[in-house]
Amino acid sequence: MPELRAAVRPILKWAGGKRQLLPELRPFYPRGFSRYIEPFLGSGAVFLDLYNSGLLNGRRVALSDINADVVGCYLVVRDRPADVVAALRGHEARHRTGGAAHFYEVRDSMFNPARRVVHAAADPAALYTPALAAMLIYLNRTGFNGLFRVNGRGEFNVPAGRYASPLICDEANLYAWSTALRRSSVTLRVATFDQALAHAGQDDFVYLDPPYAPVSGTARFTAYTAGGFGPLQQETLQRMVIALASRGASVLLSNSAAPQIKALYARHRGARTAGLRARTVAARRAINSRAASRGSVREYLITNVARRSV
């Protein structure tokens, strides 16, 4: 009897990550497609779910994100997993004895200076090193709510989290991520969503998880995204989603149940003509600074794929 492969899990936490929403997304994975495209990769939860289920076998995969740190980290994990593990083991040992003191030393004296040098180059992701990738994973696993956020000076400024025993170095899972990304059919790059979708169309399956539109005037779920992602970007994305559906692509998009998203998809004649339907689902959100404001919220899944039983 063949040995069952353990499911690969995200190595980075991500605001709005989709692990908890996967049961709602799976009924809208199409069975027939030749290429999978994900331009807002983040933690990669949906890519990994498709990979773990075997739905990407024999199919091309185009992964991208505008965040060069995320892409750079994944490229190094893909190419030099042993070096990342070794560096991460060191941070894990020092975190056990130093806790928050080690976190701030890494953040302020190591990660931010090294990141500043890398981001001065034309292609920061290509210059990522195992040491830098390990620091990003460590800060992400031990920082407040797993956020990735930079200030106006481009410095990572997330404070230390309060975790009794955080999982910092999951060696087996890091190697499994490396294996998943090393497939010859998988490409990974830094790109804007419009660059990533420029040539998408017939027989492609496109999953889109943009920074969510704020559900109120005071809510801001896009602070971790360099350059922001506001109403104009949501409108541009909507036009591209309608064009993709019209060209024969299978599209699945998740977003907040904000008034703007309702207007762009649920009540938009062009979206409905292209076969797109907006469905509401319940999701848990845990990135609010006030514990009392966290919990179940309504979100949209927008898709032209017929729901199927799983």
C-alpha positions in Angstrom: 0.0 0.0 0.0 1.5 3.4 -1.0 2.5 5.8 1.8 0.2 8.7 2.2 1.8 12.1 1.7 1.3 14.5 4.6 -0.6 17.7 3.6 1.6 20.7 3.0 0.6 23.7 5.1 1.4 27.4 4.7 4.7 28.5 6.2 3.6 32.1 6.6 0.6 33.4 8.4 -1.2 36.0 6.4 -3.9 38.5 7.2 -7.1 37.2 5.6 -5.4 33.8 4.9 -7.9 31.3 3.4 -7.2 28.0 5.4 -10.4 28.4 7.4 -12.5 29.2 4.3 -11.3 26.2 2.2 -14.5 24.2 2.8 -16.5 27.0 1.3 -14.1 27.4 -1.7 -13.7 23.7 -2.6 -17.2 23.3 -4.2 -16.1 25.9 -6.8 -12.8 24.3 -7.9 -13.4 23.4 -11.5 -12.5 19.9 -12.6 -11.6 20.9 -16.2 -8.7 23.4 -16.6 -5.3 23.4 -18.1 -3.6 26.2 -16.0 -4.0 27.5 -12.5 -3.2 31.2 -11.9 -3.1 32.9 -8.4 -1.9 36.5 -8.5 -2.4 37.3 -4.8 -0.5 34.4 -3.4 0.0 35.4 0.3 0.2 32.3 2.4 -0.6 30.1 -0.6 -3.4 28.2 1.2 -5.6 27.7 -1.9 -2.6 26.7 -4.0 -1.6 24.1 -1.4 -5.1 22.8 -1.1 -5.2 22.2 -4.8 -1.8 20.7 -4.7 -2.6 18.4 -1.8 -5.8 17.2 -3.5 -3.9 16.3 -6.7 -5.9 18.8 -8.8 -2.7 20.4 -10.1 -1.1 17.2 -11.3 -0.3 17.6 -15.0 -1.3 21.2 -15.0 0.7 24.4 -15.3 0.7 26.7 -12.3 1.5 30.5 -12.4 1.9 32.0 -8.9 2.7 35.6 -8.1 2.4 38.4 -5.6 3.2 42.1 -5.5 5.0 41.5 -2.2 8.7 40.9 -3.0 9.4 39.6 0.5 6.9 36.9 0.2 8.1 35.8 -3.2 11.7 36.1 -2.3 11.2 33.9 0.8 9.4 31.2 -1.2 12.0 31.2 -3.9 14.8 30.6 -1.3 12.7 27.9 0.4 12.3 26.3 -3.0 16.0 26.4 -3.9 17.8 26.2 -0.5 15.5 24.6 2.1 18.3 23.1 4.2 20.0 26.5 4.6 16.6 28.1 5.6 16.0 25.3 8.1 19.5 25.7 9.7 19.0 29.5 10.1 15.5 29.1 11.5 16.7 26.5 14.0 19.0 29.1 15.4 16.2 31.6 15.8 14.0 29.0 17.4 16.7 28.2 20.0 17.4 31.8 20.8 13.6 32.6 21.0 13.2 30.0 23.7 15.7 31.8 26.0 15.2 35.4 24.8 11.6 35.6 23.7 10.5 39.1 22.8 14.0 40.5 23.3 15.3 38.2 20.5 12.3 39.2 18.4 13.1 42.9 18.5 16.8 42.3 18.0 16.1 40.4 14.8 13.5 42.9 13.6 15.4 46.1 14.3 19.1 45.1 14.1 19.1 42.3 11.5 16.0 42.0 9.3 15.2 45.7 8.6 18.9 46.6 7.7 19.2 43.5 5.5 15.8 44.1 3.9 16.7 47.7 3.2 19.7 46.6 1.2 17.7 44.1 -0.8 14.9 46.5 -1.6 17.3 49.0 -3.0 17.8 46.6 -5.9 15.7 46.4 -9.0 14.6 42.8 -8.2 14.5 42.4 -4.4 13.1 38.9 -4.5 16.1 37.6 -6.5 18.4 38.8 -3.8 16.7 37.1 -0.9 19.0 34.9 1.1 18.4 31.9 3.4 19.2 34.1 6.4 16.7 36.8 5.3 14.0 34.2 4.6 14.5 32.5 8.0 14.2 35.9 9.7 11.0 36.7 7.8 9.5 33.3 8.8 10.6 33.7 12.4 9.2 37.2 12.7 5.9 36.1 11.0 5.5 33.1 13.3 6.2 35.1 16.5 4.9 38.6 15.6 1.4 40.0 16.5 -1.3 38.1 14.6 1.2 37.0 11.9 0.9 40.4 10.2 3.2 41.7 7.5 3.3 45.5 7.8 5.8 48.2 7.0 5.8 51.9 8.0 6.4 54.9 5.9 10.2 54.3 5.9 9.7 50.8 4.6 10.6 49.2 7.9 8.8 46.1 9.2 7.2 47.3 12.4 4.9 44.5 13.7 5.3 44.1 17.4 6.1 40.8 19.1 3.1 38.5 19.7 2.2 36.7 22.9 2.5 33.0 22.2 3.4 30.4 24.9 5.2 28.0 22.5 5.0 29.1 18.8 5.8 26.7 16.1 8.9 28.3 14.5 10.7 25.7 12.5 8.5 23.0 11.0 11.3 21.3 9.1 9.2 18.6 7.3 6.7 21.2 6.1 9.5 23.5 4.8 10.9 20.7 2.7 7.4 19.8 1.5 6.9 23.4 0.4 10.2 23.2 -1.5 9.0 20.1 -3.3 5.7 21.6 -4.3 7.4 24.7 -5.7 10.2 22.8 -7.5 7.7 21.2 -9.9 8.7 22.1 -13.5 5.1 23.1 -14.2 5.2 25.8 -11.4 6.4 29.4 -11.9 6.7 32.0 -9.2 7.4 35.7 -9.7 6.8 39.2 -8.4 4.0 40.8 -10.4 1.0 43.1 -10.2 -2.3 41.4 -10.6 -2.9 43.0 -14.0 0.5 41.7 -15.2 -0.3 38.2 -13.9 -3.7 38.2 -15.7 -2.7 39.8 -18.9 -2.7 36.6 -20.9 -5.2 34.5 -18.9 -8.3 33.2 -20.6 -9.8 30.0 -22.0 -9.3 26.9 -19.9 -7.5 28.8 -17.1 -8.6 28.6 -13.5 -8.0 31.9 -11.7 -8.3 32.3 -8.0 -8.2 35.9 -6.7 -7.8 36.9 -3.1 -7.1 40.7 -3.2 -6.8 42.8 -0.1 -10.4 43.1 1.1 -12.4 46.2 0.6 -13.2 47.8 4.1 -16.7 47.1 5.3 -16.9 50.5 7.0 -15.2 53.9 6.9 -13.0 53.0 9.9 -12.1 49.5 8.9 -8.7 49.1 7.2 -7.6 45.6 6.2 -5.1 46.7 3.6 -2.4 48.3 5.8 0.0 45.3 5.2 -0.1 45.8 1.4 2.7 48.0 0.0 1.1 50.9 -1.9 -2.4 50.1 -0.6 -5.3 48.6 -2.5 -8.2 51.0 -2.6 -11.5 51.6 -4.6 -9.7 52.2 -7.9 -7.8 49.0 -7.7 -11.0 47.1 -6.8 -12.7 48.6 -9.9 -9.8 47.7 -12.1 -9.8 44.1 -10.8 -13.6 43.9 -11.4 -13.1 44.9 -15.0 -10.4 42.2 -15.4 -12.6 39.6 -13.7 -15.5 40.3 -16.1 -13.1 40.1 -19.1 -11.6 36.8 -17.8 -15.0 35.2 -17.4 -16.0 36.5 -20.9 -12.9 34.9 -22.4 -13.8 31.5 -20.9 -11.7 31.4 -17.8 -13.0 29.8 -14.6 -12.9 32.5 -12.0 -13.2 32.3 -8.2 -12.7 35.5 -6.2 -13.1 36.1 -2.4 -13.7 39.6 -0.9 -15.5 41.3 1.9 -19.2 41.9 1.9 -18.5 45.6 1.6 -20.9 48.0 -0.2 -18.4 48.6 -3.0 -18.0 44.8 -3.7 -21.8 44.3 -3.6 -22.1 47.1 -6.2 -19.2 45.8 -8.4 -20.4 42.2 -8.5 -23.7 41.3 -6.9 -25.6 44.2 -8.5 -23.5 44.8 -11.6 -25.2 43.9 -14.9 -21.9 43.3 -16.7 -20.8 40.9 -14.0 -24.0 38.9 -14.2 -24.0 38.9 -18.0 -20.5 37.3 -17.8 -21.9 34.6 -15.7 -20.5 35.8 -12.3 -22.5 35.3 -9.2 -21.8 36.6 -5.7 -22.5 34.2 -2.8 -22.2 35.1 0.9 -20.4 32.8 3.3 -19.4 33.0 6.9 -15.8 33.5 7.8 -13.8 34.1 10.9 -11.5 37.2 11.1 -8.9 37.6 13.8 -6.8 40.6 12.8 -8.8 43.3 14.6 -6.8 44.8 17.5 -9.8 44.5 19.8 -10.6 40.9 20.7 -14.3 41.8 21.1 -14.4 42.8 17.4 -13.1 39.5 16.1 -15.4 36.7 15.1 -17.7 35.5 12.3 -18.3 37.9 9.5 -20.0 37.6 6.1 -17.9 37.6 3.0 -18.4 37.2 -0.7 -17.4 34.4 -3.1 -17.7 35.6 -6.6 -17.5 33.0 -9.3 -18.7 31.7 -12.7 -18.2 28.1 -11.7 -21.2 26.0 -10.9 -21.2 24.6 -7.3 -20.6 20.9 -7.1 -20.8 18.4 -4.2 -17.4 17.5 -2.7 
